[in-house]
Amino acid sequence: MFRGGIVLTALLAGLIGVQAQADDLSLDEVPPVVVKTVPQAGAADVDPKLTEIAVTFSKPMLAESWSWVKLTKGQFPKIEGKPKYLADRKTCVLPVKLEPDTTYAMWINSTENGNFKDADGQPAVPYLLVFKTKK
């Protein structure tokens, strides 16, 4: 019984240490992450008349830098113009033409392509966006 108390005490001390280390981390130090997409990842009822795919990151991004990457399976939307960032520099918009009843899949950054970068040049964590349009 006494031995279990020692193990529990050591475990709690370790967890408290992890919390203290996490508190020392700042948002500026970590890579950007995707916080929102339009359409939403996994959506199965996207209107094929949607003309823009948008991805929003956790912090401002480097202008004129992006990696919309084709996945080997699924379709990549037909691009109808140049990607651009909105004024917040967190949201990148890709003009597209979608087809009805089609599954689309793309990486926002990938292990080979990491041009979505924050203002300090840190690549965003890769994110897989998959959605399907209605008939």
N, C-alpha and C positions, 0 to 999 in steps of 0.2 A: 504494500500500500504506500509506504513512504517513497519507494522508488518511483511510482507513478506520479507522485506529487512533484518530484524533481524534474521528470520529463515534461510535465505540464508547465512548470515554471520556466523551463528552458524554451519550450515552444512559444509561450506567451512573450518572453523576452525577445525572441527572434522576430515575432510578428511586430512588436513595438519598434524594433530596429528597422524593419522594412518600411513601416509607416513613416518613421523619421526620415529615411532616405527619400521616400516619395515626396515628402513635403519640400525637400530641397530642389526638386525638379521644377523648371519653369516651362511654360508653353513655348517660349522662344527657342528652347533647346531641342524640343522634339520635332520630328518631321511633320509636315502637314498631313492631314487625313481628310478624306471625303466625309462631309457631314450631311449632304443632301444631294439628290439627283432628281432631275425631271426629264423623263418619267422616273418614277420610283423603281429601284431595283426589284425585280421579281414580279412586277405588274404584268398581268395577262390580258388587260383590257385597254391598251393604249390606243387612242384615236390616231389612225394613220394620217390624218391631216395635220398632226403636230409637225411644226416646221423647225423646231430647235430642240436640241438636247442640251441640258444645262447641268453642270457639276459645280457644287459649292464646297470649298475647302475650309479648314479650320482657321486659316490665317491668310493674309495677303500673299499673292503669288507674283512671280517674276513675269513681267509683260512679254508678250510675243513668244512664249515658251510653253509647249504642251506636247503630250503624247497620247493621242487617241489611237489605240492599237487594236488591230483585228485579231479576234480569237479564231483558231483554226476551224472550229465548228460554229454553225450559226451564220447569220448574215451581218455584214457591216453596212450601215446605212449609206445611201448615196449622199455625198457631201455637196451642198449647194452654195458654198461660199467659204470664206476664211473664218476660222475660229476667232473669238474675241473675248476679252475680259470686260465685265461690267465695271462701273465706276468704283465699286467696293474692292476690286482686284481680288476678290475671293471666289467669284462666280465666273466660270468660263462657259461660253455658249458656242455650240457647233450647229450651223445651219444645215439642215438635212431634208431629204425627201424619203418618206417611209412608204412601204407597201402594206396593203391589208394582209391580215392573217400570216404574219411573218415574225419569226423569233430573231431578235437581234442580240448580239453579244459582242462586247468590246471591253478591253482593259483601259482604265484610266491610269496611265503608267503601267509598266510591266518590269520584269526582272531585266530585260534587255533594253527597254526604252523608258527613260526616266526624266523627260523634259518638263513635266509639271513640277516646278520648283518654287519654293518660297523665296522671298526677297533676299535671303542670305544664301541661296543656291542649294538648299537641302531638298532633295527629291521627295515628292509625296509618296506615301505608302501606296503600293499598287492596289487597285480596286476593280473588281469585276462587275460590270453593269450588264445585266441581261433583262430583257423585257420582250413582250409579244404584243403585236397590234391586233385590233379587232378585225373581223371580216368585213 
